[in-house]
Amino acid sequence: MTWTPSDMRILYLEDEAIIAMETVETLREMGFQQIDMAYSLPAAERLVADARPDIALLDVNLSHGRTSIDLGQRLLGEGVPVVFATGYASGSLPADPRATVIEKPVTPGALERALTEAAAHPES
């Protein structure tokens, strides 16, 4: 996949509003124009059902003890590059060589590198 943010639909799942607002601004500065923002796992699943993203940025640990791991695995299986963002050590996530993992707090440079790396992986 070619790294052209302006042509890509990104699914962004983050349940913390302040982090979400800051990251959406960073994504816009990177050139993303089609940002499907979800604050909960059910909302993210609805967005995926409505339109397949070109790439996904998923916060791993969500409220009520939920995680985005299953959604990410499903998207990876459909050939969608996934970046998992986690506040825990990346080694604590299930290993999947198709996924890119970034540790929080996320800096704009680290986010761009992670998304670029994920987009460069061949689709499965």
Summary of the structure (lengths in Angstrom):
residues: 124
radius of gyration: 12.8
end to end distance: 11.5
largest distance: 36.1
contacts: 371
relative contact order: 0.19
helix: 44%
strand: 21%
